[in-house]
Amino acid sequence: MFYKYSREGYSRPLTGIEQKTLVYGKKTLMAEFRLAKGSIVPQHSHPHEQAGYLVSGQVKFSAGSEETICNPGDSWCIRGYEEHGAEALQDSVLVEIFSPVREEYLPEELEELKKLDQ
């Protein structure tokens, strides 16, 4: 699967946050997130391992008992089920990879096809 850049296709799961799935396979999914300065990703956990890279901006992350401020070029990996959250200290763009695939991030048309296969 290849992805060509488009300004279209972003969803807004939380105030100040835009998310778009870029590519996915059977075991991994890559998504882009745009966080407006001051936006917050509340503490949460999920079964997916999550690795990310900060493209631009500045984000304060917490994972488990750790907290750090990430700048462009910094990256992270959060274990499945580990409690984590974030706060955008500047307008920021980050790319994250999830394994296994986060099915709720799959395009709607793929979800419809999966239902037909069952």
C-alpha positions in Angstrom: 0.0 0.0 0.0 1.2 3.5 -0.9 0.0 6.8 0.4 0.2 10.1 -1.5 -0.1 13.2 0.6 -3.5 14.9 0.8 -4.9 17.7 2.9 -8.2 15.7 3.0 -9.4 12.9 5.3 -8.7 14.2 8.8 -11.1 13.4 11.7 -11.3 15.3 14.9 -11.5 12.8 17.8 -10.9 15.5 20.5 -10.9 19.3 20.6 -7.8 20.7 19.0 -6.7 17.3 17.6 -6.9 16.0 14.0 -6.1 12.4 13.1 -5.7 10.7 9.8 -4.7 7.1 9.0 -1.9 7.0 6.4 -1.3 3.4 5.7 -2.1 0.0 7.3 -1.4 -3.7 6.8 -2.3 -6.9 8.6 -0.2 -6.1 11.7 0.5 -2.4 11.8 -1.2 1.0 11.2 0.4 4.4 10.7 -1.4 7.6 11.6 -0.7 11.3 11.5 -1.9 13.5 14.3 -2.0 17.3 14.4 -2.3 18.8 17.8 -3.2 22.5 18.3 -1.2 24.3 21.1 -2.9 23.6 24.4 -4.8 20.5 23.3 -4.7 17.5 25.6 -4.9 13.8 25.0 -6.3 12.5 28.3 -4.6 9.6 30.1 -5.7 6.3 28.6 -4.5 2.9 27.7 -5.1 0.3 24.9 -3.7 -3.1 24.0 -1.7 -1.7 21.1 2.0 -1.0 21.2 2.5 2.6 20.0 5.7 4.0 18.5 5.9 7.7 17.4 8.0 10.4 15.9 7.5 14.2 16.5 7.7 15.9 13.1 7.2 19.5 14.4 6.2 21.4 17.5 6.6 20.4 21.1 4.6 17.9 23.2 4.7 16.9 26.8 4.1 13.1 27.1 3.5 10.9 30.1 3.7 7.1 30.0 3.5 5.1 33.2 5.5 7.0 35.8 7.6 8.8 33.1 7.1 12.3 31.8 9.1 14.1 29.1 9.0 17.0 26.7 9.6 15.9 23.1 10.9 18.2 20.4 11.2 17.6 16.6 13.1 14.5 15.8 12.3 12.8 19.2 10.6 9.5 19.2 8.9 7.1 21.7 7.5 3.7 22.2 4.6 3.0 24.6 3.9 -0.6 25.6 0.4 -2.0 25.2 -1.9 -1.4 28.2 0.5 1.3 29.6 -1.4 4.4 30.8 -0.3 7.5 28.8 -1.4 10.9 27.6 0.0 14.1 26.1 -0.3 17.9 26.0 0.7 20.0 23.0 3.0 22.8 24.2 3.1 24.2 20.6 1.1 23.4 17.4 2.5 19.9 16.6 2.6 17.2 14.0 3.4 13.6 14.9 3.3 10.2 13.2 2.6 7.1 15.2 2.6 3.4 14.4 0.3 1.0 16.2 0.5 -2.8 16.4 -1.7 -4.7 16.2 -3.9 -2.5 13.9 -6.2 -0.2 15.6 -9.4 -1.2 13.9 -11.2 2.0 14.9 -8.7 3.9 12.8 -9.4 2.0 9.6 -11.2 3.8 6.9 -15.0 3.4 7.0 -15.2 1.7 3.6 -12.8 -1.0 4.8 -14.9 -1.6 7.9 -17.9 -2.2 5.6 -16.0 -4.7 3.6 -14.9 -6.6 6.7 -18.5 -6.9 7.8 -19.4 -8.5 4.5 -16.5 -11.0 4.9 -17.9 -12.3 8.2 
